[in-house]
Amino acid sequence: MYKILLAEDEELERAFLRHLVENTGLPVTVVGEAANGREAVKLAELLQPDIILMDIKMPGMDGLTATRLIKEKNPSVEVIIITAYGEFSYSQQAIKNKVADYLLKPVQPEELFTCLKKITSQLAQKASDIEGILYTAPPLYSQATTLVSAIKLLDREAAIQIGYDLVNTFLSEIKHPTPRQIATFAFEFLIMAGQALLKPEEGKVNLSSQQNELARQITLLNSPGDLYRWVENVIHTYIHWLQEQASSTDQNIIRQVKELIHNNYNKPISLSQVANQVHLSPAYLSRLFKQRTGQSFIDYLTQVRVNEAKALLLAEDKTIDQIASAVGFNNNSYFTAVFKKREGVTPSEFRQRRRGGGSRA
């Protein structure tokens, strides 16, 4: 008999869940009930349940935090997240906690039965060591890698084809799906594809409003045609967001590089040193800088140095050698050659023409 802990802040919902669990006919029993995340953590440690039905949004400590704390002490416990459409942004974070499955509110008896039957079968396999210790992801998750990779690579055509293939698989298993079955598939697809938006150090993304809008649209899906169109919309939305993020990140990197150049042009400075400062490879930074500015790194650095030299030539009575050194050139001859190539005249000629007088060389 597998032990189940219920974590739900609404008393009526807990009673309903208990009723559903106890009438599945499966080898499961409810050993405890928690009204919030903190209670769930305490009861999980005390009762050592095999399965937890965890509401994602509860007062005090939410279900995700509780899941993380529980799994830190007992990684083998299987947690089923219970969530509503509008709580999708919370669901995204559950990916990192390796939840066993998701159930949409209001929980349907047949969906709870299917979910618990799958998990108890997995637990039985683990106990008997038939196939070794095995973690089986939610239904679509075993096929997530190729879809996530295509989205991350911004390959719309490939991602959409993979999305269609997943829908085809779903429709081959359920010939005439009900809107509820379509909704369950769609919600899981939304979460699965959303892994492409996560960074390694983060558990959520700043796309909550758009993701929740996509989640709300799930309630309007009534046919396979609706589902195909919606899947395509999800992929378009995610790829567009990633493109905007990449553009924003690139611009931020270029800004940092330019600041480093302007702050250090008077010192020996190289592409490799700057690349190290912005945590990129020299080759990648070189390509990125050229793409975003239309100039190579060395061209931009040289232009900054020449512009600074021009200002010094007009504003101060320093020798050409002193000015060359002040703007980062290691010798007069090289400075003069670069300056003439850029401006068409030598530094001395530039000064004479602009100031109308002689200068010290």
WOPEGI-V548172 format. One line per field, one symbol per residue. phi: phi as a letter, one per 20 degrees, with the letter a starting at -180 (. if undefined). psi: psi as a letter, one per 30 degrees, with the letter a starting at -180 (. if undefined). Layout:
# WOPEGI-V548172
phi->???
psi->???
This chain:
# WOPEGI-V548172
phi->.eecddcbfefffffffgffffdfmefcbedaccebffffffffffelfeccedffccfmdfffffffffffecfefeddedbdgfdfffggffgfelffaccefffegffffgfffffffffffffelfcnfcddfggeffdfgfffffffemegfffffffffffffgffecfcffgfffffffffffffffffeeegecdbcedgfffffffffgfeedbgfgfgffgffgfgffffffffffffffffffffffffffecfecfbcgfffgffdmcfgfffgfffffedncfgfffgffffffffffffeeceefffffgffdneebfffgffffffednbfgffffffedmbebee
psi->kkkkkkjkfkeeeeeeeeeeefgfglilkkflkkfleeeeeeeeeefhlekkjjkfjllckleeeeeeeefeeiffkkkjkkllefgefeeeffefghlelkkkkkkkeeeeeeeeeeeeeeeeeeefheglkkjkllefffgeeeeeeeeeghieeeeeeeeeeeeeeeffejeikleeeeeeeeeeeeeefffffkleglgllhgeeeeeeeeefeffjfleeeeeeeeeeeeeeeeeeeeeeeeeeeeeeeeeeeeeeffgfglkkleeeeeeeghlkeeeeeeeeeeffglleeeeeeeeeeeeeeeeefflhlleeeeeefggkfleeeeeeeeeeefflleeeeeeeefgallk.
